[in-house]
């Protein structure tokens, strides 16, 4: 580990660099542009929210049947 390594600083965005294929697996971690992001994401309700919703429906049914 006592080897001195030469570090070269390169200007630009790196598009012209010859990078080994081992780098390809890291591309999955890069964020996608906003145009490719999914637009309709369904977030499931929690059990507590479902129970509260069912209680509201039951209460409304009882009120309607009493009329």
N, CA, C and O atoms as a Maestro MAE file, in Angstrom:
{
 s_m_m2io_version
 :::
 2.0.0
}

f_m_ct {
 s_m_title
 :::
 protein
 m_atom[268] {
  # First column is atom index #
  i_m_mmod_type
  r_m_x_coord
  r_m_y_coord
  r_m_z_coord
  i_m_residue_number
  s_m_chain_name
  s_m_pdb_residue_name
  s_m_pdb_atom_name
  i_m_atomic_number
  :::
  1 25 0.814 -1.197 0.000 1 A "UNK " " N  " 7
  2 3 0.000 0.000 0.000 1 A "UNK " " CA " 6
  3 2 0.856 1.260 0.000 1 A "UNK " " C  " 6
  4 15 0.337 2.374 0.069 1 A "UNK " " O  " 8
  5 25 2.129 1.081 -0.075 2 A "UNK " " N  " 7
  6 3 3.014 2.237 -0.095 2 A "UNK " " CA " 6
  7 2 3.219 2.774 -1.505 2 A "UNK " " C  " 6
  8 15 4.007 3.695 -1.717 2 A "UNK " " O  " 8
  9 25 2.500 2.191 -2.475 3 A "UNK " " N  " 7
  10 3 2.642 2.666 -3.845 3 A "UNK " " CA " 6
  11 2 2.037 4.050 -3.990 3 A "UNK " " C  " 6
  12 15 0.950 4.318 -3.479 3 A "UNK " " O  " 8
  13 25 2.724 4.903 -4.669 4 A "UNK " " N  " 7
  14 3 2.171 6.212 -4.993 4 A "UNK " " CA " 6
  15 2 1.421 6.081 -6.309 4 A "UNK " " C  " 6
  16 15 1.980 5.629 -7.308 4 A "UNK " " O  " 8
  17 25 0.162 6.474 -6.308 5 A "UNK " " N  " 7
  18 3 -0.646 6.367 -7.519 5 A "UNK " " CA " 6
  19 2 -0.846 7.749 -8.105 5 A "UNK " " C  " 6
  20 15 -1.008 8.734 -7.383 5 A "UNK " " O  " 8
  21 25 -0.831 7.803 -9.423 6 A "UNK " " N  " 7
  22 3 -1.011 9.069 -10.108 6 A "UNK " " CA " 6
  23 2 -2.506 9.309 -10.302 6 A "UNK " " C  " 6
  24 15 -3.214 8.450 -10.827 6 A "UNK " " O  " 8
  25 25 -2.982 10.473 -9.879 7 A "UNK " " N  " 7
  26 3 -4.378 10.858 -10.030 7 A "UNK " " CA " 6
  27 2 -4.458 11.953 -11.076 7 A "UNK " " C  " 6
  28 15 -3.748 12.956 -10.997 7 A "UNK " " O  " 8
  29 25 -5.324 11.754 -12.052 8 A "UNK " " N  " 7
  30 3 -5.480 12.740 -13.108 8 A "UNK " " CA " 6
  31 2 -6.870 13.356 -13.018 8 A "UNK " " C  " 6
  32 15 -7.865 12.631 -13.008 8 A "UNK " " O  " 8
  33 25 -6.951 14.668 -12.953 9 A "UNK " " N  " 7
  34 3 -8.220 15.379 -12.913 9 A "UNK " " CA " 6
  35 2 -8.626 15.718 -14.340 9 A "UNK " " C  " 6
  36 15 -7.843 16.286 -15.102 9 A "UNK " " O  " 8
  37 25 -9.877 15.358 -14.699 10 A "UNK " " N  " 7
  38 3 -10.362 15.552 -16.058 10 A "UNK " " CA " 6
  39 2 -11.527 16.535 -16.032 10 A "UNK " " C  " 6
  40 15 -12.421 16.417 -15.194 10 A "UNK " " O  " 8
  41 25 -11.521 17.492 -16.936 11 A "UNK " " N  " 7
  42 3 -12.619 18.444 -17.045 11 A "UNK " " CA " 6
  43 2 -13.754 17.839 -17.859 11 A "UNK " " C  " 6
  44 15 -13.526 16.938 -18.666 11 A "UNK " " O  " 8
  45 25 -14.964 18.324 -17.657 12 A "UNK " " N  " 7
  46 3 -16.108 17.883 -18.446 12 A "UNK " " CA " 6
  47 2 -17.066 17.045 -17.638 12 A "UNK " " C  " 6
  48 15 -16.930 16.920 -16.421 12 A "UNK " " O  " 8
  49 25 -18.059 16.458 -18.339 13 A "UNK " " N  " 7
  50 3 -19.085 15.670 -17.665 13 A "UNK " " CA " 6
  51 2 -18.783 14.176 -17.632 13 A "UNK " " C  " 6
  52 15 -19.564 13.414 -17.063 13 A "UNK " " O  " 8
  53 25 -17.710 13.746 -18.204 14 A "UNK " " N  " 7
  54 3 -17.303 12.347 -18.171 14 A "UNK " " CA " 6
  55 2 -17.890 11.508 -19.289 14 A "UNK " " C  " 6
  56 15 -17.664 10.299 -19.330 14 A "UNK " " O  " 8
  57 25 -18.643 12.122 -20.203 15 A "UNK " " N  " 7
  58 3 -19.254 11.358 -21.282 15 A "UNK " " CA " 6
  59 2 -18.223 10.812 -22.259 15 A "UNK " " C  " 6
  60 15 -18.500 9.840 -22.963 15 A "UNK " " O  " 8
  61 25 -17.070 11.400 -22.315 16 A "UNK " " N  " 7
  62 3 -16.040 10.953 -23.250 16 A "UNK " " CA " 6
  63 2 -15.026 10.009 -22.606 16 A "UNK " " C  " 6
  64 15 -14.028 9.660 -23.237 16 A "UNK " " O  " 8
  65 25 -15.263 9.591 -21.365 17 A "UNK " " N  " 7
  66 3 -14.338 8.688 -20.683 17 A "UNK " " CA " 6
  67 2 -14.611 7.245 -21.081 17 A "UNK " " C  " 6
  68 15 -15.758 6.863 -21.315 17 A "UNK " " O  " 8
  69 25 -13.563 6.455 -21.156 18 A "UNK " " N  " 7
  70 3 -13.697 5.034 -21.443 18 A "UNK " " CA " 6
  71 2 -13.722 4.309 -20.102 18 A "UNK " " C  " 6
  72 15 -12.679 4.062 -19.496 18 A "UNK " " O  " 8
  73 25 -14.930 3.973 -19.649 19 A "UNK " " N  " 7
  74 3 -15.096 3.347 -18.331 19 A "UNK " " CA " 6
  75 2 -15.405 1.871 -18.534 19 A "UNK " " C  " 6
  76 15 -16.135 1.501 -19.454 19 A "UNK " " O  " 8
  77 25 -14.847 1.036 -17.673 20 A "UNK " " N  " 7
  78 3 -15.017 -0.409 -17.802 20 A "UNK " " CA " 6
  79 2 -16.478 -0.814 -17.622 20 A "UNK " " C  " 6
  80 15 -17.249 -0.086 -16.996 20 A "UNK " " O  " 8
  81 25 -16.869 -1.977 -18.168 21 A "UNK " " N  " 7
  82 3 -18.255 -2.454 -18.052 21 A "UNK " " CA " 6
  83 2 -18.690 -2.713 -16.609 21 A "UNK " " C  " 6
  84 15 -19.888 -2.828 -16.348 21 A "UNK " " O  " 8
  85 25 -17.771 -2.807 -15.687 22 A "UNK " " N  " 7
  86 3 -18.144 -3.024 -14.288 22 A "UNK " " CA " 6
  87 2 -18.967 -1.863 -13.759 22 A "UNK " " C  " 6
  88 15 -19.636 -1.999 -12.735 22 A "UNK " " O  " 8
  89 25 -18.931 -0.737 -14.431 23 A "UNK " " N  " 7
  90 3 -19.673 0.447 -14.019 23 A "UNK " " CA " 6
  91 2 -21.155 0.335 -14.387 23 A "UNK " " C  " 6
  92 15 -21.988 1.019 -13.792 23 A "UNK " " O  " 8
  93 25 -21.492 -0.514 -15.354 24 A "UNK " " N  " 7
  94 3 -22.856 -0.598 -15.863 24 A "UNK " " CA " 6
  95 2 -23.883 -0.954 -14.791 24 A "UNK " " C  " 6
  96 15 -25.006 -0.451 -14.833 24 A "UNK " " O  " 8
  97 25 -23.530 -1.801 -13.841 25 A "UNK " " N  " 7
  98 3 -24.500 -2.204 -12.825 25 A "UNK " " CA " 6
  99 2 -24.873 -1.053 -11.897 25 A "UNK " " C  " 6
  100 15 -25.881 -1.130 -11.195 25 A "UNK " " O  " 8
  101 25 -24.079 0.008 -11.882 26 A "UNK " " N  " 7
  102 3 -24.385 1.159 -11.037 26 A "UNK " " CA " 6
  103 2 -25.436 2.068 -11.659 26 A "UNK " " C  " 6
  104 15 -26.017 2.900 -10.961 26 A "UNK " " O  " 8
  105 25 -25.689 1.930 -12.941 27 A "UNK " " N  " 7
  106 3 -26.676 2.772 -13.611 27 A "UNK " " CA " 6
  107 2 -28.083 2.564 -13.066 27 A "UNK " " C  " 6
  108 15 -28.917 3.462 -13.175 27 A "UNK " " O  " 8
  109 25 -28.363 1.415 -12.488 28 A "UNK " " N  " 7
  110 3 -29.691 1.156 -11.928 28 A "UNK " " CA " 6
  111 2 -29.977 2.077 -10.750 28 A "UNK " " C  " 6
  112 15 -31.139 2.345 -10.445 28 A "UNK " " O  " 8
  113 25 -28.949 2.557 -10.094 29 A "UNK " " N  " 7
  114 3 -29.140 3.422 -8.941 29 A "UNK " " CA " 6
  115 2 -29.303 4.886 -9.281 29 A "UNK " " C  " 6
  116 15 -29.553 5.699 -8.391 29 A "UNK " " O  " 8
  117 25 -29.171 5.236 -10.525 30 A "UNK " " N  " 7
  118 3 -29.306 6.644 -10.896 30 A "UNK " " CA " 6
  119 2 -30.777 7.012 -10.995 30 A "UNK " " C  " 6
  120 15 -31.579 6.193 -11.443 30 A "UNK " " O  " 8
  121 25 -31.153 8.209 -10.594 31 A "UNK " " N  " 7
  122 3 -32.560 8.611 -10.666 31 A "UNK " " CA " 6
  123 2 -33.036 8.736 -12.108 31 A "UNK " " C  " 6
  124 15 -32.274 9.128 -12.992 31 A "UNK " " O  " 8
  125 25 -34.294 8.401 -12.334 32 A "UNK " " N  " 7
  126 3 -34.843 8.494 -13.685 32 A "UNK " " CA " 6
  127 2 -35.324 9.921 -13.935 32 A "UNK " " C  " 6
  128 15 -35.733 10.606 -12.998 32 A "UNK " " O  " 8
  129 25 -35.280 10.369 -15.160 33 A "UNK " " N  " 7
  130 3 -35.799 11.698 -15.463 33 A "UNK " " CA " 6
  131 2 -37.298 11.759 -15.180 33 A "UNK " " C  " 6
  132 15 -37.981 10.736 -15.209 33 A "UNK " " O  " 8
  133 25 -37.797 12.939 -14.910 34 A "UNK " " N  " 7
  134 3 -39.193 13.080 -14.511 34 A "UNK " " CA " 6
  135 2 -40.157 12.586 -15.579 34 A "UNK " " C  " 6
  136 15 -41.281 12.202 -15.256 34 A "UNK " " O  " 8
  137 25 -39.750 12.586 -16.831 35 A "UNK " " N  " 7
  138 3 -40.647 12.119 -17.888 35 A "UNK " " CA " 6
  139 2 -40.834 10.601 -17.845 35 A "UNK " " C  " 6
  140 15 -41.828 10.096 -18.368 35 A "UNK " " O  " 8
  141 25 -39.919 9.875 -17.245 36 A "UNK " " N  " 7
  142 3 -40.013 8.419 -17.186 36 A "UNK " " CA " 6
  143 2 -40.548 7.918 -15.842 36 A "UNK " " C  " 6
  144 15 -40.742 6.715 -15.669 36 A "UNK " " O  " 8
  145 25 -40.786 8.813 -14.901 37 A "UNK " " N  " 7
  146 3 -41.283 8.397 -13.597 37 A "UNK " " CA " 6
  147 2 -42.731 7.950 -13.726 37 A "UNK " " C  " 6
  148 15 -43.491 8.519 -14.510 37 A "UNK " " O  " 8
  149 25 -43.115 6.937 -12.963 38 A "UNK " " N  " 7
  150 3 -44.512 6.494 -13.021 38 A "UNK " " CA " 6
  151 2 -45.439 7.597 -12.520 38 A "UNK " " C  " 6
  152 15 -45.124 8.290 -11.552 38 A "UNK " " O  " 8
  153 25 -46.587 7.756 -13.186 39 A "UNK " " N  " 7
  154 3 -47.488 8.846 -12.848 39 A "UNK " " CA " 6
  155 2 -48.630 8.402 -11.957 39 A "UNK " " C  " 6
  156 15 -49.126 9.196 -11.158 39 A "UNK " " O  " 8
  157 25 -49.060 7.154 -12.071 40 A "UNK " " N  " 7
  158 3 -50.187 6.662 -11.287 40 A "UNK " " CA " 6
  159 2 -49.704 5.618 -10.289 40 A "UNK " " C  " 6
  160 15 -49.640 4.428 -10.598 40 A "UNK " " O  " 8
  161 25 -49.372 6.073 -9.108 41 A "UNK " " N  " 7
  162 3 -48.895 5.174 -8.071 41 A "UNK " " CA " 6
  163 2 -50.032 4.974 -7.076 41 A "UNK " " C  " 6
  164 15 -50.585 5.942 -6.555 41 A "UNK " " O  " 8
  165 25 -50.376 3.724 -6.815 42 A "UNK " " N  " 7
  166 3 -51.446 3.411 -5.879 42 A "UNK " " CA " 6
  167 2 -50.811 3.023 -4.552 42 A "UNK " " C  " 6
  168 15 -50.026 2.077 -4.474 42 A "UNK " " O  " 8
  169 25 -51.161 3.765 -3.518 43 A "UNK " " N  " 7
  170 3 -50.656 3.465 -2.185 43 A "UNK " " CA " 6
  171 2 -51.784 2.794 -1.418 43 A "UNK " " C  " 6
  172 15 -52.824 3.413 -1.193 43 A "UNK " " O  " 8
  173 25 -51.603 1.539 -1.012 44 A "UNK " " N  " 7
  174 3 -52.682 0.842 -0.319 44 A "UNK " " CA " 6
  175 2 -52.964 1.468 1.047 44 A "UNK " " C  " 6
  176 15 -52.070 2.000 1.706 44 A "UNK " " O  " 8
  177 25 -54.235 1.389 1.451 45 A "UNK " " N  " 7
  178 3 -54.618 1.941 2.745 45 A "UNK " " CA " 6
  179 2 -54.137 1.013 3.845 45 A "UNK " " C  " 6
  180 15 -54.018 -0.197 3.654 45 A "UNK " " O  " 8
  181 25 -53.865 1.597 4.986 46 A "UNK " " N  " 7
  182 3 -53.462 0.783 6.121 46 A "UNK " " CA " 6
  183 2 -54.699 0.087 6.692 46 A "UNK " " C  " 6
  184 15 -55.826 0.470 6.378 46 A "UNK " " O  " 8
  185 25 -54.499 -0.905 7.504 47 A "UNK " " N  " 7
  186 3 -55.610 -1.635 8.112 47 A "UNK " " CA " 6
  187 2 -56.474 -0.696 8.955 47 A "UNK " " C  " 6
  188 15 -57.699 -0.816 8.972 47 A "UNK " " O  " 8
  189 25 -55.832 0.228 9.644 48 A "UNK " " N  " 7
  190 3 -56.560 1.165 10.492 48 A "UNK " " CA " 6
  191 2 -57.472 2.057 9.639 48 A "UNK " " C  " 6
  192 15 -58.623 2.296 10.005 48 A "UNK " " O  " 8
  193 25 -56.964 2.544 8.511 49 A "UNK " " N  " 7
  194 3 -57.769 3.374 7.622 49 A "UNK " " CA " 6
  195 2 -58.944 2.585 7.061 49 A "UNK " " C  " 6
  196 15 -60.044 3.126 6.949 49 A "UNK " " O  " 8
  197 25 -58.739 1.315 6.706 50 A "UNK " " N  " 7
  198 3 -59.809 0.477 6.184 50 A "UNK " " CA " 6
  199 2 -60.894 0.282 7.235 50 A "UNK " " C  " 6
  200 15 -62.085 0.362 6.933 50 A "UNK " " O  " 8
  201 25 -60.467 0.022 8.486 51 A "UNK " " N  " 7
  202 3 -61.441 -0.177 9.565 51 A "UNK " " CA " 6
  203 2 -62.261 1.082 9.799 51 A "UNK " " C  " 6
  204 15 -63.477 1.010 9.976 51 A "UNK " " O  " 8
  205 25 -61.595 2.244 9.800 52 A "UNK " " N  " 7
  206 3 -62.313 3.500 10.005 52 A "UNK " " CA " 6
  207 2 -63.300 3.752 8.873 52 A "UNK " " C  " 6
  208 15 -64.412 4.224 9.111 52 A "UNK " " O  " 8
  209 25 -62.903 3.441 7.648 53 A "UNK " " N  " 7
  210 3 -63.785 3.628 6.493 53 A "UNK " " CA " 6
  211 2 -64.998 2.703 6.592 53 A "UNK " " C  " 6
  212 15 -66.117 3.121 6.294 53 A "UNK " " O  " 8
  213 25 -64.793 1.467 7.000 54 A "UNK " " N  " 7
  214 3 -65.895 0.522 7.150 54 A "UNK " " CA " 6
  215 2 -66.851 0.964 8.254 54 A "UNK " " C  " 6
  216 15 -68.065 0.810 8.123 54 A "UNK " " O  " 8
  217 25 -66.305 1.513 9.343 55 A "UNK " " N  " 7
  218 3 -67.155 2.010 10.427 55 A "UNK " " CA " 6
  219 2 -68.028 3.166 9.945 55 A "UNK " " C  " 6
  220 15 -69.201 3.250 10.308 55 A "UNK " " O  " 8
  221 25 -67.467 4.050 9.136 56 A "UNK " " N  " 7
  222 3 -68.228 5.170 8.600 56 A "UNK " " CA " 6
  223 2 -69.345 4.670 7.701 56 A "UNK " " C  " 6
  224 15 -70.465 5.177 7.762 56 A "UNK " " O  " 8
  225 25 -69.047 3.663 6.852 57 A "UNK " " N  " 7
  226 3 -70.061 3.100 5.965 57 A "UNK " " CA " 6
  227 2 -71.188 2.459 6.775 57 A "UNK " " C  " 6
  228 15 -72.366 2.639 6.467 57 A "UNK " " O  " 8
  229 25 -70.809 1.700 7.827 58 A "UNK " " N  " 7
  230 3 -71.813 1.045 8.661 58 A "UNK " " CA " 6
  231 2 -72.699 2.072 9.350 58 A "UNK " " C  " 6
  232 15 -73.914 1.891 9.434 58 A "UNK " " O  " 8
  233 25 -72.101 3.142 9.841 59 A "UNK " " N  " 7
  234 3 -72.849 4.203 10.513 59 A "UNK " " CA " 6
  235 2 -73.820 4.858 9.535 59 A "UNK " " C  " 6
  236 15 -74.965 5.137 9.892 59 A "UNK " " O  " 8
  237 25 -73.373 5.105 8.312 60 A "UNK " " N  " 7
  238 3 -74.225 5.734 7.307 60 A "UNK " " CA " 6
  239 2 -75.364 4.808 6.925 60 A "UNK " " C  " 6
  240 15 -76.490 5.271 6.742 60 A "UNK " " O  " 8
  241 25 -75.103 3.490 6.797 61 A "UNK " " N  " 7
  242 3 -76.149 2.540 6.469 61 A "UNK " " CA " 6
  243 2 -77.206 2.506 7.572 61 A "UNK " " C  " 6
  244 15 -78.402 2.450 7.288 61 A "UNK " " O  " 8
  245 25 -76.768 2.539 8.811 62 A "UNK " " N  " 7
  246 3 -77.703 2.528 9.946 62 A "UNK " " CA " 6
  247 2 -78.554 3.779 9.947 62 A "UNK " " C  " 6
  248 15 -79.753 3.704 10.211 62 A "UNK " " O  " 8
  249 25 -77.966 4.923 9.658 63 A "UNK " " N  " 7
  250 3 -78.709 6.172 9.619 63 A "UNK " " CA " 6
  251 2 -79.734 6.152 8.502 63 A "UNK " " C  " 6
  252 15 -80.863 6.608 8.686 63 A "UNK " " O  " 8
  253 25 -79.346 5.621 7.328 64 A "UNK " " N  " 7
  254 3 -80.245 5.559 6.181 64 A "UNK " " CA " 6
  255 2 -81.409 4.592 6.435 64 A "UNK " " C  " 6
  256 15 -82.536 4.860 6.021 64 A "UNK " " O  " 8
  257 25 -81.144 3.478 7.109 65 A "UNK " " N  " 7
  258 3 -82.197 2.492 7.365 65 A "UNK " " CA " 6
  259 2 -83.171 2.971 8.438 65 A "UNK " " C  " 6
  260 15 -84.311 2.508 8.491 65 A "UNK " " O  " 8
  261 25 -82.734 3.893 9.293 66 A "UNK " " N  " 7
  262 3 -83.608 4.429 10.347 66 A "UNK " " CA " 6
  263 2 -84.554 5.494 9.812 66 A "UNK " " C  " 6
  264 15 -85.509 5.861 10.496 66 A "UNK " " O  " 8
  265 25 -84.317 5.990 8.624 67 A "UNK " " N  " 7
  266 3 -85.172 7.056 8.073 67 A "UNK " " CA " 6
  267 2 -86.453 6.526 7.529 67 A "UNK " " C  " 6
  268 15 -87.277 7.294 7.032 67 A "UNK " " O  " 8
  :::
 }
 m_bond[267] {
  # First column is bond index #
  i_m_from
  i_m_to
  i_m_order
  :::
  1 1 2 1
  2 2 3 1
  3 3 4 2
  4 3 5 1
  5 5 6 1
  6 6 7 1
  7 7 8 2
  8 7 9 1
  9 9 10 1
  10 10 11 1
  11 11 12 2
  12 11 13 1
  13 13 14 1
  14 14 15 1
  15 15 16 2
  16 15 17 1
  17 17 18 1
  18 18 19 1
  19 19 20 2
  20 19 21 1
  21 21 22 1
  22 22 23 1
  23 23 24 2
  24 23 25 1
  25 25 26 1
  26 26 27 1
  27 27 28 2
  28 27 29 1
  29 29 30 1
  30 30 31 1
  31 31 32 2
  32 31 33 1
  33 33 34 1
  34 34 35 1
  35 35 36 2
  36 35 37 1
  37 37 38 1
  38 38 39 1
  39 39 40 2
  40 39 41 1
  41 41 42 1
  42 42 43 1
  43 43 44 2
  44 43 45 1
  45 45 46 1
  46 46 47 1
  47 47 48 2
  48 47 49 1
  49 49 50 1
  50 50 51 1
  51 51 52 2
  52 51 53 1
  53 53 54 1
  54 54 55 1
  55 55 56 2
  56 55 57 1
  57 57 58 1
  58 58 59 1
  59 59 60 2
  60 59 61 1
  61 61 62 1
  62 62 63 1
  63 63 64 2
  64 63 65 1
  65 65 66 1
  66 66 67 1
  67 67 68 2
  68 67 69 1
  69 69 70 1
  70 70 71 1
  71 71 72 2
  72 71 73 1
  73 73 74 1
  74 74 75 1
  75 75 76 2
  76 75 77 1
  77 77 78 1
  78 78 79 1
  79 79 80 2
  80 79 81 1
  81 81 82 1
  82 82 83 1
  83 83 84 2
  84 83 85 1
  85 85 86 1
  86 86 87 1
  87 87 88 2
  88 87 89 1
  89 89 90 1
  90 90 91 1
  91 91 92 2
  92 91 93 1
  93 93 94 1
  94 94 95 1
  95 95 96 2
  96 95 97 1
  97 97 98 1
  98 98 99 1
  99 99 100 2
  100 99 101 1
  101 101 102 1
  102 102 103 1
  103 103 104 2
  104 103 105 1
  105 105 106 1
  106 106 107 1
  107 107 108 2
  108 107 109 1
  109 109 110 1
  110 110 111 1
  111 111 112 2
  112 111 113 1
  113 113 114 1
  114 114 115 1
  115 115 116 2
  116 115 117 1
  117 117 118 1
  118 118 119 1
  119 119 120 2
  120 119 121 1
  121 121 122 1
  122 122 123 1
  123 123 124 2
  124 123 125 1
  125 125 126 1
  126 126 127 1
  127 127 128 2
  128 127 129 1
  129 129 130 1
  130 130 131 1
  131 131 132 2
  132 131 133 1
  133 133 134 1
  134 134 135 1
  135 135 136 2
  136 135 137 1
  137 137 138 1
  138 138 139 1
  139 139 140 2
  140 139 141 1
  141 141 142 1
  142 142 143 1
  143 143 144 2
  144 143 145 1
  145 145 146 1
  146 146 147 1
  147 147 148 2
  148 147 149 1
  149 149 150 1
  150 150 151 1
  151 151 152 2
  152 151 153 1
  153 153 154 1
  154 154 155 1
  155 155 156 2
  156 155 157 1
  157 157 158 1
  158 158 159 1
  159 159 160 2
  160 159 161 1
  161 161 162 1
  162 162 163 1
  163 163 164 2
  164 163 165 1
  165 165 166 1
  166 166 167 1
  167 167 168 2
  168 167 169 1
  169 169 170 1
  170 170 171 1
  171 171 172 2
  172 171 173 1
  173 173 174 1
  174 174 175 1
  175 175 176 2
  176 175 177 1
  177 177 178 1
  178 178 179 1
  179 179 180 2
  180 179 181 1
  181 181 182 1
  182 182 183 1
  183 183 184 2
  184 183 185 1
  185 185 186 1
  186 186 187 1
  187 187 188 2
  188 187 189 1
  189 189 190 1
  190 190 191 1
  191 191 192 2
  192 191 193 1
  193 193 194 1
  194 194 195 1
  195 195 196 2
  196 195 197 1
  197 197 198 1
  198 198 199 1
  199 199 200 2
  200 199 201 1
  201 201 202 1
  202 202 203 1
  203 203 204 2
  204 203 205 1
  205 205 206 1
  206 206 207 1
  207 207 208 2
  208 207 209 1
  209 209 210 1
  210 210 211 1
  211 211 212 2
  212 211 213 1
  213 213 214 1
  214 214 215 1
  215 215 216 2
  216 215 217 1
  217 217 218 1
  218 218 219 1
  219 219 220 2
  220 219 221 1
  221 221 222 1
  222 222 223 1
  223 223 224 2
  224 223 225 1
  225 225 226 1
  226 226 227 1
  227 227 228 2
  228 227 229 1
  229 229 230 1
  230 230 231 1
  231 231 232 2
  232 231 233 1
  233 233 234 1
  234 234 235 1
  235 235 236 2
  236 235 237 1
  237 237 238 1
  238 238 239 1
  239 239 240 2
  240 239 241 1
  241 241 242 1
  242 242 243 1
  243 243 244 2
  244 243 245 1
  245 245 246 1
  246 246 247 1
  247 247 248 2
  248 247 249 1
  249 249 250 1
  250 250 251 1
  251 251 252 2
  252 251 253 1
  253 253 254 1
  254 254 255 1
  255 255 256 2
  256 255 257 1
  257 257 258 1
  258 258 259 1
  259 259 260 2
  260 259 261 1
  261 261 262 1
  262 262 263 1
  263 263 264 2
  264 263 265 1
  265 265 266 1
  266 266 267 1
  267 267 268 2
  :::
 }
}
